């Protein structure tokens, strides 16, 4: 019974870890910035990932007293062999 509880707990932790979106933060890119995201196990839409990143970019620029200017973006929906993902390039002006 104790082993069953441990197995159940490990399974829940594994599924929870897979469901978390992975974002690596804002990275300087010349005079601009770049941010990317990889969706979790249950994230299917690349455009939803893109919106999450846009909110982070807005907050990043707002912390500097500026607004965000989107320069380029791309996203990819999840498929049977890949997770959803998105990438933004932006400037703060």
PDB file of N, CA, C and O in Angstrom:
ATOM      1  N   UNK A   1       0.822  -1.194   0.000  1.00  0.00           N
ATOM      2  CA  UNK A   1       0.000   0.000   0.000  1.00  0.00           C
ATOM      3  C   UNK A   1       0.869   1.262   0.000  1.00  0.00           C
ATOM      4  O   UNK A   1       0.571   2.237  -0.690  1.00  0.00           O
ATOM      5  N   UNK A   2       1.953   1.222   0.791  1.00  0.00           N
ATOM      6  CA  UNK A   2       2.839   2.374   0.849  1.00  0.00           C
ATOM      7  C   UNK A   2       3.498   2.615  -0.511  1.00  0.00           C
ATOM      8  O   UNK A   2       3.636   3.762  -0.937  1.00  0.00           O
ATOM      9  N   UNK A   3       3.906   1.537  -1.193  1.00  0.00           N
ATOM     10  CA  UNK A   3       4.507   1.659  -2.523  1.00  0.00           C
ATOM     11  C   UNK A   3       3.518   2.230  -3.529  1.00  0.00           C
ATOM     12  O   UNK A   3       3.902   2.999  -4.410  1.00  0.00           O
ATOM     13  N   UNK A   4       2.258   1.860  -3.403  1.00  0.00           N
ATOM     14  CA  UNK A   4       1.223   2.374  -4.297  1.00  0.00           C
ATOM     15  C   UNK A   4       1.056   3.879  -4.109  1.00  0.00           C
ATOM     16  O   UNK A   4       0.905   4.615  -5.085  1.00  0.00           O
ATOM     17  N   UNK A   5       1.083   4.334  -2.870  1.00  0.00           N
ATOM     18  CA  UNK A   5       0.985   5.782  -2.591  1.00  0.00           C
ATOM     19  C   UNK A   5       2.173   6.531  -3.176  1.00  0.00           C
ATOM     20  O   UNK A   5       2.002   7.603  -3.755  1.00  0.00           O
ATOM     21  N   UNK A   6       3.376   5.981  -3.033  1.00  0.00           N
ATOM     22  CA  UNK A   6       4.562   6.624  -3.593  1.00  0.00           C
ATOM     23  C   UNK A   6       4.495   6.681  -5.113  1.00  0.00           C
ATOM     24  O   UNK A   6       4.858   7.692  -5.716  1.00  0.00           O
ATOM     25  N   UNK A   7       4.038   5.612  -5.726  1.00  0.00           N
ATOM     26  CA  UNK A   7       3.887   5.581  -7.172  1.00  0.00           C
ATOM     27  C   UNK A   7       2.864   6.614  -7.639  1.00  0.00           C
ATOM     28  O   UNK A   7       3.083   7.301  -8.637  1.00  0.00           O
ATOM     29  N   UNK A   8       1.765   6.721  -6.927  1.00  0.00           N
ATOM     30  CA  UNK A   8       0.733   7.703  -7.252  1.00  0.00           C
ATOM     31  C   UNK A   8       1.285   9.121  -7.122  1.00  0.00           C
ATOM     32  O   UNK A   8       1.068   9.950  -8.006  1.00  0.00           O
ATOM     33  N   UNK A   9       1.985   9.406  -6.047  1.00  0.00           N
ATOM     34  CA  UNK A   9       2.561  10.741  -5.828  1.00  0.00           C
ATOM     35  C   UNK A   9       3.574  11.078  -6.916  1.00  0.00           C
ATOM     36  O   UNK A   9       3.595  12.201  -7.420  1.00  0.00           O
ATOM     37  N   UNK A  10       4.411  10.114  -7.278  1.00  0.00           N
ATOM     38  CA  UNK A  10       5.395  10.345  -8.333  1.00  0.00           C
ATOM     39  C   UNK A  10       4.713  10.604  -9.668  1.00  0.00           C
ATOM     40  O   UNK A  10       5.174  11.444 -10.441  1.00  0.00           O
ATOM     41  N   UNK A  11       3.637   9.908  -9.948  1.00  0.00           N
ATOM     42  CA  UNK A  11       2.896  10.104 -11.191  1.00  0.00           C
ATOM     43  C   UNK A  11       2.287  11.497 -11.261  1.00  0.00           C
ATOM     44  O   UNK A  11       2.339  12.142 -12.308  1.00  0.00           O
ATOM     45  N   UNK A  12       1.714  11.964 -10.168  1.00  0.00           N
ATOM     46  CA  UNK A  12       1.117  13.302 -10.118  1.00  0.00           C
ATOM     47  C   UNK A  12       2.190  14.364 -10.329  1.00  0.00           C
ATOM     48  O   UNK A  12       1.976  15.315 -11.081  1.00  0.00           O
ATOM     49  N   UNK A  13       3.334  14.216  -9.678  1.00  0.00           N
ATOM     50  CA  UNK A  13       4.420  15.183  -9.843  1.00  0.00           C
ATOM     51  C   UNK A  13       4.930  15.214 -11.283  1.00  0.00           C
ATOM     52  O   UNK A  13       5.226  16.283 -11.817  1.00  0.00           O
ATOM     53  N   UNK A  14       5.031  14.064 -11.897  1.00  0.00           N
ATOM     54  CA  UNK A  14       5.485  13.990 -13.279  1.00  0.00           C
ATOM     55  C   UNK A  14       4.502  14.682 -14.213  1.00  0.00           C
ATOM     56  O   UNK A  14       4.915  15.460 -15.073  1.00  0.00           O
ATOM     57  N   UNK A  15       3.224  14.416 -14.060  1.00  0.00           N
ATOM     58  CA  UNK A  15       2.211  15.061 -14.905  1.00  0.00           C
ATOM     59  C   UNK A  15       2.168  16.559 -14.680  1.00  0.00           C
ATOM     60  O   UNK A  15       1.996  17.321 -15.631  1.00  0.00           O
ATOM     61  N   UNK A  16       2.319  16.990 -13.448  1.00  0.00           N
ATOM     62  CA  UNK A  16       2.320  18.421 -13.145  1.00  0.00           C
ATOM     63  C   UNK A  16       3.511  19.090 -13.817  1.00  0.00           C
ATOM     64  O   UNK A  16       3.370  20.170 -14.391  1.00  0.00           O
ATOM     65  N   UNK A  17       4.660  18.476 -13.754  1.00  0.00           N
ATOM     66  CA  UNK A  17       5.854  19.040 -14.380  1.00  0.00           C
ATOM     67  C   UNK A  17       5.681  19.134 -15.891  1.00  0.00           C
ATOM     68  O   UNK A  17       6.160  20.092 -16.497  1.00  0.00           O
ATOM     69  N   UNK A  18       5.027  18.193 -16.502  1.00  0.00           N
ATOM     70  CA  UNK A  18       4.813  18.214 -17.946  1.00  0.00           C
ATOM     71  C   UNK A  18       3.820  19.280 -18.366  1.00  0.00           C
ATOM     72  O   UNK A  18       3.847  19.722 -19.515  1.00  0.00           O
ATOM     73  N   UNK A  19       2.957  19.700 -17.478  1.00  0.00           N
ATOM     74  CA  UNK A  19       1.914  20.658 -17.817  1.00  0.00           C
ATOM     75  C   UNK A  19       2.383  22.101 -17.705  1.00  0.00           C
ATOM     76  O   UNK A  19       1.664  23.011 -18.118  1.00  0.00           O
ATOM     77  N   UNK A  20       3.553  22.330 -17.166  1.00  0.00           N
ATOM     78  CA  UNK A  20       4.044  23.680 -16.947  1.00  0.00           C
ATOM     79  C   UNK A  20       4.682  24.220 -18.215  1.00  0.00           C
ATOM     80  O   UNK A  20       5.477  23.534 -18.857  1.00  0.00           O
ATOM     81  N   UNK A  21       4.334  25.445 -18.574  1.00  0.00           N
ATOM     82  CA  UNK A  21       4.932  26.105 -19.721  1.00  0.00           C
ATOM     83  C   UNK A  21       6.352  26.525 -19.380  1.00  0.00           C
ATOM     84  O   UNK A  21       6.613  27.010 -18.279  1.00  0.00           O
ATOM     85  N   UNK A  22       7.256  26.342 -20.308  1.00  0.00           N
ATOM     86  CA  UNK A  22       8.659  26.686 -20.100  1.00  0.00           C
ATOM     87  C   UNK A  22       8.996  27.974 -20.827  1.00  0.00           C
ATOM     88  O   UNK A  22       8.915  28.038 -22.054  1.00  0.00           O
ATOM     89  N   UNK A  23       9.373  28.997 -20.078  1.00  0.00           N
ATOM     90  CA  UNK A  23       9.810  30.269 -20.633  1.00  0.00           C
ATOM     91  C   UNK A  23      11.184  30.573 -20.069  1.00  0.00           C
ATOM     92  O   UNK A  23      11.413  30.408 -18.871  1.00  0.00           O
ATOM     93  N   UNK A  24      12.086  31.009 -20.904  1.00  0.00           N
ATOM     94  CA  UNK A  24      13.454  31.230 -20.459  1.00  0.00           C
ATOM     95  C   UNK A  24      13.781  32.690 -20.223  1.00  0.00           C
ATOM     96  O   UNK A  24      14.951  33.029 -20.047  1.00  0.00           O
ATOM     97  N   UNK A  25      12.797  33.559 -20.213  1.00  0.00           N
ATOM     98  CA  UNK A  25      13.021  34.963 -19.903  1.00  0.00           C
ATOM     99  C   UNK A  25      13.421  35.791 -21.114  1.00  0.00           C
ATOM    100  O   UNK A  25      13.646  35.274 -22.208  1.00  0.00           O
ATOM    101  N   UNK A  26      13.500  37.084 -20.879  1.00  0.00           N
ATOM    102  CA  UNK A  26      13.828  38.045 -21.921  1.00  0.00           C
ATOM    103  C   UNK A  26      15.342  38.067 -22.118  1.00  0.00           C
ATOM    104  O   UNK A  26      16.107  38.125 -21.155  1.00  0.00           O
ATOM    105  N   UNK A  27      15.757  38.019 -23.382  1.00  0.00           N
ATOM    106  CA  UNK A  27      17.172  38.016 -23.727  1.00  0.00           C
ATOM    107  C   UNK A  27      17.466  39.217 -24.623  1.00  0.00           C
ATOM    108  O   UNK A  27      16.764  39.423 -25.613  1.00  0.00           O
ATOM    109  N   UNK A  28      18.495  40.023 -24.298  1.00  0.00           N
ATOM    110  CA  UNK A  28      18.870  41.129 -25.186  1.00  0.00           C
ATOM    111  C   UNK A  28      19.317  40.585 -26.540  1.00  0.00           C
ATOM    112  O   UNK A  28      20.004  39.567 -26.617  1.00  0.00           O
ATOM    113  N   UNK A  29      18.924  41.268 -27.589  1.00  0.00           N
ATOM    114  CA  UNK A  29      19.207  40.835 -28.962  1.00  0.00           C
ATOM    115  C   UNK A  29      19.542  42.080 -29.766  1.00  0.00           C
ATOM    116  O   UNK A  29      18.666  42.633 -30.432  1.00  0.00           O
ATOM    117  N   UNK A  30      20.790  42.536 -29.720  1.00  0.00           N
ATOM    118  CA  UNK A  30      21.160  43.803 -30.347  1.00  0.00           C
ATOM    119  C   UNK A  30      20.477  44.944 -29.610  1.00  0.00           C
ATOM    120  O   UNK A  30      20.608  45.060 -28.392  1.00  0.00           O
ATOM    121  N   UNK A  31      19.752  45.785 -30.331  1.00  0.00           N
ATOM    122  CA  UNK A  31      18.989  46.881 -29.723  1.00  0.00           C
ATOM    123  C   UNK A  31      17.584  46.450 -29.338  1.00  0.00           C
ATOM    124  O   UNK A  31      16.771  47.263 -28.898  1.00  0.00           O
ATOM    125  N   UNK A  32      17.309  45.171 -29.506  1.00  0.00           N
ATOM    126  CA  UNK A  32      15.975  44.639 -29.259  1.00  0.00           C
ATOM    127  C   UNK A  32      16.044  43.530 -28.221  1.00  0.00           C
ATOM    128  O   UNK A  32      17.092  43.278 -27.627  1.00  0.00           O
ATOM    129  N   UNK A  33      14.918  42.878 -28.017  1.00  0.00           N
ATOM    130  CA  UNK A  33      14.835  41.777 -27.063  1.00  0.00           C
ATOM    131  C   UNK A  33      14.131  40.592 -27.712  1.00  0.00           C
ATOM    132  O   UNK A  33      13.358  40.745 -28.658  1.00  0.00           O
ATOM    133  N   UNK A  34      14.416  39.412 -27.181  1.00  0.00           N
ATOM    134  CA  UNK A  34      13.774  38.196 -27.665  1.00  0.00           C
ATOM    135  C   UNK A  34      13.303  37.391 -26.461  1.00  0.00           C
ATOM    136  O   UNK A  34      13.954  37.373 -25.417  1.00  0.00           O
ATOM    137  N   UNK A  35      12.170  36.729 -26.620  1.00  0.00           N
ATOM    138  CA  UNK A  35      11.644  35.839 -25.589  1.00  0.00           C
ATOM    139  C   UNK A  35      10.979  34.660 -26.288  1.00  0.00           C
ATOM    140  O   UNK A  35      10.346  34.825 -27.330  1.00  0.00           O
ATOM    141  N   UNK A  36      11.124  33.489 -25.720  1.00  0.00           N
ATOM    142  CA  UNK A  36      10.543  32.287 -26.306  1.00  0.00           C
ATOM    143  C   UNK A  36       9.862  31.432 -25.257  1.00  0.00           C
ATOM    144  O   UNK A  36      10.120  31.564 -24.061  1.00  0.00           O
ATOM    145  N   UNK A  37       8.997  30.561 -25.719  1.00  0.00           N
ATOM    146  CA  UNK A  37       8.224  29.720 -24.806  1.00  0.00           C
ATOM    147  C   UNK A  37       7.917  28.382 -25.460  1.00  0.00           C
ATOM    148  O   UNK A  37       7.654  28.300 -26.660  1.00  0.00           O
ATOM    149  N   UNK A  38       7.956  27.346 -24.652  1.00  0.00           N
ATOM    150  CA  UNK A  38       7.565  26.010 -25.077  1.00  0.00           C
ATOM    151  C   UNK A  38       6.390  25.585 -24.211  1.00  0.00           C
ATOM    152  O   UNK A  38       6.500  25.562 -22.985  1.00  0.00           O
ATOM    153  N   UNK A  39       5.273  25.252 -24.832  1.00  0.00           N
ATOM    154  CA  UNK A  39       4.065  24.891 -24.102  1.00  0.00           C
ATOM    155  C   UNK A  39       4.222  23.582 -23.345  1.00  0.00           C
ATOM    156  O   UNK A  39       5.146  22.806 -23.593  1.00  0.00           O
ATOM    157  N   UNK A  40       3.324  23.359 -22.440  1.00  0.00           N
ATOM    158  CA  UNK A  40       3.321  22.133 -21.662  1.00  0.00           C
ATOM    159  C   UNK A  40       2.553  21.029 -22.356  1.00  0.00           C
ATOM    160  O   UNK A  40       2.139  21.164 -23.507  1.00  0.00           O
ATOM    161  N   UNK A  41       2.374  19.957 -21.652  1.00  0.00           N
ATOM    162  CA  UNK A  41       1.738  18.763 -22.195  1.00  0.00           C
ATOM    163  C   UNK A  41       0.313  19.017 -22.698  1.00  0.00           C
ATOM    164  O   UNK A  41      -0.122  18.392 -23.666  1.00  0.00           O
ATOM    165  N   UNK A  42      -0.408  19.925 -22.051  1.00  0.00           N
ATOM    166  CA  UNK A  42      -1.803  20.165 -22.412  1.00  0.00           C
ATOM    167  C   UNK A  42      -2.011  21.506 -23.103  1.00  0.00           C
ATOM    168  O   UNK A  42      -3.151  21.947 -23.251  1.00  0.00           O
ATOM    169  N   UNK A  43      -0.939  22.163 -23.529  1.00  0.00           N
ATOM    170  CA  UNK A  43      -1.022  23.414 -24.280  1.00  0.00           C
ATOM    171  C   UNK A  43      -0.940  23.083 -25.763  1.00  0.00           C
ATOM    172  O   UNK A  43       0.075  22.566 -26.231  1.00  0.00           O
ATOM    173  N   UNK A  44      -1.998  23.377 -26.502  1.00  0.00           N
ATOM    174  CA  UNK A  44      -2.052  22.992 -27.913  1.00  0.00           C
ATOM    175  C   UNK A  44      -1.849  24.153 -28.870  1.00  0.00           C
ATOM    176  O   UNK A  44      -1.416  23.944 -30.003  1.00  0.00           O
ATOM    177  N   UNK A  45      -2.149  25.360 -28.446  1.00  0.00           N
ATOM    178  CA  UNK A  45      -2.163  26.503 -29.344  1.00  0.00           C
ATOM    179  C   UNK A  45      -0.892  27.342 -29.229  1.00  0.00           C
ATOM    180  O   UNK A  45      -0.540  27.817 -28.150  1.00  0.00           O
ATOM    181  N   UNK A  46      -0.219  27.512 -30.348  1.00  0.00           N
ATOM    182  CA  UNK A  46       0.941  28.389 -30.379  1.00  0.00           C
ATOM    183  C   UNK A  46       0.558  29.837 -30.175  1.00  0.00           C
ATOM    184  O   UNK A  46       1.333  30.608 -29.610  1.00  0.00           O
ATOM    185  N   UNK A  47      -0.631  30.222 -30.627  1.00  0.00           N
ATOM    186  CA  UNK A  47      -1.051  31.619 -30.451  1.00  0.00           C
ATOM    187  C   UNK A  47      -1.313  31.940 -28.981  1.00  0.00           C
ATOM    188  O   UNK A  47      -1.126  33.082 -28.561  1.00  0.00           O
ATOM    189  N   UNK A  48      -1.740  30.964 -28.200  1.00  0.00           N
ATOM    190  CA  UNK A  48      -1.901  31.178 -26.760  1.00  0.00           C
ATOM    191  C   UNK A  48      -0.531  31.384 -26.119  1.00  0.00           C
ATOM    192  O   UNK A  48      -0.376  32.240 -25.248  1.00  0.00           O
ATOM    193  N   UNK A  49       0.447  30.615 -26.541  1.00  0.00           N
ATOM    194  CA  UNK A  49       1.824  30.810 -26.056  1.00  0.00           C
ATOM    195  C   UNK A  49       2.303  32.216 -26.418  1.00  0.00           C
ATOM    196  O   UNK A  49       2.947  32.889 -25.613  1.00  0.00           O
ATOM    197  N   UNK A  50       1.981  32.650 -27.636  1.00  0.00           N
ATOM    198  CA  UNK A  50       2.387  33.972 -28.093  1.00  0.00           C
ATOM    199  C   UNK A  50       1.760  35.067 -27.228  1.00  0.00           C
ATOM    200  O   UNK A  50       2.421  36.052 -26.901  1.00  0.00           O
ATOM    201  N   UNK A  51       0.497  34.900 -26.860  1.00  0.00           N
ATOM    202  CA  UNK A  51      -0.155  35.888 -25.990  1.00  0.00           C
ATOM    203  C   UNK A  51       0.494  35.931 -24.615  1.00  0.00           C
ATOM    204  O   UNK A  51       0.654  37.010 -24.044  1.00  0.00           O
ATOM    205  N   UNK A  52       0.867  34.782 -24.077  1.00  0.00           N
ATOM    206  CA  UNK A  52       1.571  34.750 -22.786  1.00  0.00           C
ATOM    207  C   UNK A  52       2.875  35.536 -22.866  1.00  0.00           C
ATOM    208  O   UNK A  52       3.222  36.290 -21.957  1.00  0.00           O
ATOM    209  N   UNK A  53       3.586  35.343 -23.968  1.00  0.00           N
ATOM    210  CA  UNK A  53       4.841  36.054 -24.141  1.00  0.00           C
ATOM    211  C   UNK A  53       4.626  37.547 -24.309  1.00  0.00           C
ATOM    212  O   UNK A  53       5.415  38.351 -23.812  1.00  0.00           O
ATOM    213  N   UNK A  54       3.564  37.921 -25.004  1.00  0.00           N
ATOM    214  CA  UNK A  54       3.267  39.341 -25.199  1.00  0.00           C
ATOM    215  C   UNK A  54       3.016  40.021 -23.858  1.00  0.00           C
ATOM    216  O   UNK A  54       3.453  41.152 -23.645  1.00  0.00           O
ATOM    217  N   UNK A  55       2.321  39.348 -22.962  1.00  0.00           N
ATOM    218  CA  UNK A  55       2.084  39.902 -21.630  1.00  0.00           C
ATOM    219  C   UNK A  55       3.396  40.085 -20.880  1.00  0.00           C
ATOM    220  O   UNK A  55       3.587  41.085 -20.189  1.00  0.00           O
ATOM    221  N   UNK A  56       4.299  39.118 -21.016  1.00  0.00           N
ATOM    222  CA  UNK A  56       5.599  39.237 -20.352  1.00  0.00           C
ATOM    223  C   UNK A  56       6.418  40.378 -20.951  1.00  0.00           C
ATOM    224  O   UNK A  56       7.094  41.108 -20.226  1.00  0.00           O
ATOM    225  N   UNK A  57       6.358  40.532 -22.272  1.00  0.00           N
ATOM    226  CA  UNK A  57       7.075  41.623 -22.931  1.00  0.00           C
ATOM    227  C   UNK A  57       6.512  42.971 -22.495  1.00  0.00           C
ATOM    228  O   UNK A  57       7.271  43.911 -22.257  1.00  0.00           O
ATOM    229  N   UNK A  58       5.188  43.075 -22.389  1.00  0.00           N
ATOM    230  CA  UNK A  58       4.571  44.321 -21.933  1.00  0.00           C
ATOM    231  C   UNK A  58       5.017  44.667 -20.519  1.00  0.00           C
ATOM    232  O   UNK A  58       5.323  45.823 -20.229  1.00  0.00           O
ATOM    233  N   UNK A  59       5.054  43.679 -19.647  1.00  0.00           N
ATOM    234  CA  UNK A  59       5.484  43.917 -18.267  1.00  0.00           C
ATOM    235  C   UNK A  59       6.966  44.305 -18.224  1.00  0.00           C
ATOM    236  O   UNK A  59       7.355  45.193 -17.465  1.00  0.00           O
ATOM    237  N   UNK A  60       7.784  43.642 -19.035  1.00  0.00           N
ATOM    238  CA  UNK A  60       9.208  43.935 -19.103  1.00  0.00           C
ATOM    239  C   UNK A  60       9.434  45.396 -19.492  1.00  0.00           C
ATOM    240  O   UNK A  60      10.228  46.093 -18.859  1.00  0.00           O
ATOM    241  N   UNK A  61       8.738  45.860 -20.529  1.00  0.00           N
ATOM    242  CA  UNK A  61       8.889  47.248 -20.977  1.00  0.00           C
ATOM    243  C   UNK A  61       8.266  48.221 -19.990  1.00  0.00           C
ATOM    244  O   UNK A  61       8.813  49.301 -19.764  1.00  0.00           O
ATOM    245  N   UNK A  62       7.136  47.861 -19.399  1.00  0.00           N
ATOM    246  CA  UNK A  62       6.485  48.736 -18.418  1.00  0.00           C
ATOM    247  C   UNK A  62       7.393  48.969 -17.212  1.00  0.00           C
ATOM    248  O   UNK A  62       7.397  50.065 -16.651  1.00  0.00           O
ATOM    249  N   UNK A  63       8.152  47.971 -16.809  1.00  0.00           N
ATOM    250  CA  UNK A  63       9.095  48.125 -15.698  1.00  0.00           C
ATOM    251  C   UNK A  63      10.200  49.125 -16.024  1.00  0.00           C
ATOM    252  O   UNK A  63      10.869  49.632 -15.124  1.00  0.00           O
ATOM    253  N   UNK A  64      10.387  49.405 -17.299  1.00  0.00           N
ATOM    254  CA  UNK A  64      11.370  50.384 -17.748  1.00  0.00           C
ATOM    255  C   UNK A  64      10.719  51.704 -18.137  1.00  0.00           C
ATOM    256  O   UNK A  64      11.376  52.596 -18.673  1.00  0.00           O
ATOM    257  N   UNK A  65       9.416  51.822 -17.863  1.00  0.00           N
ATOM    258  CA  UNK A  65       8.677  53.048 -18.167  1.00  0.00           C
ATOM    259  C   UNK A  65       8.419  53.236 -19.649  1.00  0.00           C
ATOM    260  O   UNK A  65       8.263  54.366 -20.111  1.00  0.00           O
ATOM    261  N   UNK A  66       8.374  52.155 -20.394  1.00  0.00           N
ATOM    262  CA  UNK A  66       8.189  52.248 -21.840  1.00  0.00           C
ATOM    263  C   UNK A  66       7.088  51.296 -22.286  1.00  0.00           C
ATOM    264  O   UNK A  66       6.609  50.472 -21.507  1.00  0.00           O
ATOM    265  N   UNK A  67       6.695  51.420 -23.546  1.00  0.00           N
ATOM    266  CA  UNK A  67       5.730  50.515 -24.138  1.00  0.00           C
ATOM    267  C   UNK A  67       6.434  49.506 -25.027  1.00  0.00           C
ATOM    268  O   UNK A  67       7.577  49.718 -25.434  1.00  0.00           O
ATOM    269  N   UNK A  68       5.759  48.420 -25.324  1.00  0.00           N
ATOM    270  CA  UNK A  68       6.350  47.369 -26.150  1.00  0.00           C
ATOM    271  C   UNK A  68       6.004  47.604 -27.620  1.00  0.00           C
ATOM    272  O   UNK A  68       4.883  47.991 -27.952  1.00  0.00           O
ATOM    273  N   UNK A  69       6.977  47.364 -28.489  1.00  0.00           N
ATOM    274  CA  UNK A  69       6.777  47.421 -29.932  1.00  0.00           C
ATOM    275  C   UNK A  69       7.160  46.039 -30.473  1.00  0.00           C
ATOM    276  O   UNK A  69       8.317  45.627 -30.386  1.00  0.00           O
ATOM    277  N   UNK A  70       6.190  45.345 -31.021  1.00  0.00           N
ATOM    278  CA  UNK A  70       6.424  44.002 -31.561  1.00  0.00           C
ATOM    279  C   UNK A  70       7.121  44.117 -32.911  1.00  0.00           C
ATOM    280  O   UNK A  70       6.636  44.803 -33.811  1.00  0.00           O
ATOM    281  N   UNK A  71       8.253  43.446 -33.047  1.00  0.00           N
ATOM    282  CA  UNK A  71       9.024  43.483 -34.288  1.00  0.00           C
ATOM    283  C   UNK A  71       8.789  42.241 -35.136  1.00  0.00           C
ATOM    284  O   UNK A  71       8.670  42.332 -36.358  1.00  0.00           O
ATOM    285  N   UNK A  72       8.723  41.091 -34.497  1.00  0.00           N
ATOM    286  CA  UNK A  72       8.495  39.834 -35.214  1.00  0.00           C
ATOM    287  C   UNK A  72       7.973  38.801 -34.231  1.00  0.00           C
ATOM    288  O   UNK A  72       8.254  38.863 -33.034  1.00  0.00           O
ATOM    289  N   UNK A  73       7.217  37.860 -34.750  1.00  0.00           N
ATOM    290  CA  UNK A  73       6.725  36.779 -33.896  1.00  0.00           C
ATOM    291  C   UNK A  73       6.486  35.544 -34.751  1.00  0.00           C
ATOM    292  O   UNK A  73       6.233  35.631 -35.953  1.00  0.00           O
ATOM    293  N   UNK A  74       6.574  34.410 -34.104  1.00  0.00           N
ATOM    294  CA  UNK A  74       6.211  33.162 -34.767  1.00  0.00           C
ATOM    295  C   UNK A  74       5.712  32.207 -33.695  1.00  0.00           C
ATOM    296  O   UNK A  74       6.147  32.256 -32.545  1.00  0.00           O
ATOM    297  N   UNK A  75       4.804  31.351 -34.087  1.00  0.00           N
ATOM    298  CA  UNK A  75       4.286  30.350 -33.161  1.00  0.00           C
ATOM    299  C   UNK A  75       4.030  29.057 -33.912  1.00  0.00           C
ATOM    300  O   UNK A  75       3.933  29.037 -35.139  1.00  0.00           O
ATOM    301  N   UNK A  76       3.924  27.990 -33.157  1.00  0.00           N
ATOM    302  CA  UNK A  76       3.675  26.664 -33.736  1.00  0.00           C
ATOM    303  C   UNK A  76       2.713  25.926 -32.821  1.00  0.00           C
ATOM    304  O   UNK A  76       2.941  25.823 -31.615  1.00  0.00           O
ATOM    305  N   UNK A  77       1.650  25.421 -33.396  1.00  0.00           N
ATOM    306  CA  UNK A  77       0.697  24.625 -32.631  1.00  0.00           C
ATOM    307  C   UNK A  77       1.287  23.256 -32.319  1.00  0.00           C
ATOM    308  O   UNK A  77       2.181  22.776 -33.016  1.00  0.00           O
ATOM    309  N   UNK A  78       0.783  22.649 -31.281  1.00  0.00           N
ATOM    310  CA  UNK A  78       1.235  21.306 -30.912  1.00  0.00           C
ATOM    311  C   UNK A  78       0.744  20.296 -31.935  1.00  0.00           C
ATOM    312  O   UNK A  78      -0.294  20.487 -32.570  1.00  0.00           O
ATOM    313  N   UNK A  79       1.484  19.249 -32.080  1.00  0.00           N
ATOM    314  CA  UNK A  79       1.119  18.135 -32.943  1.00  0.00           C
ATOM    315  C   UNK A  79       1.375  16.847 -32.186  1.00  0.00           C
ATOM    316  O   UNK A  79       1.730  16.880 -31.008  1.00  0.00           O
ATOM    317  N   UNK A  80       1.204  15.734 -32.833  1.00  0.00           N
ATOM    318  CA  UNK A  80       1.390  14.462 -32.142  1.00  0.00           C
ATOM    319  C   UNK A  80       2.843  14.248 -31.738  1.00  0.00           C
ATOM    320  O   UNK A  80       3.122  13.447 -30.846  1.00  0.00           O
ATOM    321  N   UNK A  81       3.781  14.957 -32.385  1.00  0.00           N
ATOM    322  CA  UNK A  81       5.194  14.759 -32.089  1.00  0.00           C
ATOM    323  C   UNK A  81       5.904  16.013 -31.584  1.00  0.00           C
ATOM    324  O   UNK A  81       7.133  16.026 -31.509  1.00  0.00           O
ATOM    325  N   UNK A  82       5.160  17.076 -31.234  1.00  0.00           N
ATOM    326  CA  UNK A  82       5.802  18.312 -30.803  1.00  0.00           C
ATOM    327  C   UNK A  82       4.885  19.116 -29.881  1.00  0.00           C
ATOM    328  O   UNK A  82       3.662  18.994 -29.941  1.00  0.00           O
ATOM    329  N   UNK A  83       5.492  19.930 -29.036  1.00  0.00           N
ATOM    330  CA  UNK A  83       4.753  20.840 -28.155  1.00  0.00           C
ATOM    331  C   UNK A  83       4.498  22.153 -28.878  1.00  0.00           C
ATOM    332  O   UNK A  83       5.175  22.472 -29.855  1.00  0.00           O
ATOM    333  N   UNK A  84       3.522  22.912 -28.399  1.00  0.00           N
ATOM    334  CA  UNK A  84       3.304  24.244 -28.945  1.00  0.00           C
ATOM    335  C   UNK A  84       4.484  25.125 -28.524  1.00  0.00           C
ATOM    336  O   UNK A  84       5.132  24.875 -27.508  1.00  0.00           O
ATOM    337  N   UNK A  85       4.745  26.153 -29.321  1.00  0.00           N
ATOM    338  CA  UNK A  85       5.845  27.056 -29.000  1.00  0.00           C
ATOM    339  C   UNK A  85       5.581  28.421 -29.606  1.00  0.00           C
ATOM    340  O   UNK A  85       4.745  28.572 -30.496  1.00  0.00           O
ATOM    341  N   UNK A  86       6.313  29.418 -29.106  1.00  0.00           N
ATOM    342  CA  UNK A  86       6.203  30.760 -29.644  1.00  0.00           C
ATOM    343  C   UNK A  86       7.506  31.510 -29.367  1.00  0.00           C
ATOM    344  O   UNK A  86       8.268  31.165 -28.464  1.00  0.00           O
ATOM    345  N   UNK A  87       7.732  32.538 -30.169  1.00  0.00           N
ATOM    346  CA  UNK A  87       8.911  33.386 -30.022  1.00  0.00           C
ATOM    347  C   UNK A  87       8.529  34.802 -30.413  1.00  0.00           C
ATOM    348  O   UNK A  87       7.815  35.005 -31.396  1.00  0.00           O
ATOM    349  N   UNK A  88       8.999  35.785 -29.651  1.00  0.00           N
ATOM    350  CA  UNK A  88       8.759  37.190 -29.955  1.00  0.00           C
ATOM    351  C   UNK A  88      10.086  37.931 -30.025  1.00  0.00           C
ATOM    352  O   UNK A  88      11.016  37.642 -29.271  1.00  0.00           O
ATOM    353  N   UNK A  89      10.158  38.881 -30.931  1.00  0.00           N
ATOM    354  CA  UNK A  89      11.229  39.872 -30.936  1.00  0.00           C
ATOM    355  C   UNK A  89      10.541  41.214 -30.772  1.00  0.00           C
ATOM    356  O   UNK A  89       9.586  41.524 -31.484  1.00  0.00           O
ATOM    357  N   UNK A  90      11.033  42.011 -29.827  1.00  0.00           N
ATOM    358  CA  UNK A  90      10.365  43.269 -29.532  1.00  0.00           C
ATOM    359  C   UNK A  90      11.366  44.326 -29.087  1.00  0.00           C
ATOM    360  O   UNK A  90      12.521  44.026 -28.784  1.00  0.00           O
ATOM    361  N   UNK A  91      10.899  45.560 -29.054  1.00  0.00           N
ATOM    362  CA  UNK A  91      11.672  46.677 -28.553  1.00  0.00           C
ATOM    363  C   UNK A  91      10.826  47.398 -27.504  1.00  0.00           C
ATOM    364  O   UNK A  91       9.600  47.289 -27.498  1.00  0.00           O
ATOM    365  N   UNK A  92      11.485  48.121 -26.636  1.00  0.00           N
ATOM    366  CA  UNK A  92      10.802  48.956 -25.642  1.00  0.00           C
ATOM    367  C   UNK A  92      11.012  50.416 -26.048  1.00  0.00           C
ATOM    368  O   UNK A  92      12.145  50.894 -26.106  1.00  0.00           O
ATOM    369  N   UNK A  93       9.917  51.116 -26.325  1.00  0.00           N
ATOM    370  CA  UNK A  93      10.017  52.521 -26.743  1.00  0.00           C
ATOM    371  C   UNK A  93       8.984  53.350 -26.026  1.00  0.00           C
ATOM    372  O   UNK A  93       8.906  54.560 -26.241  1.00  0.00           O
TER     373      UNK A  93
END
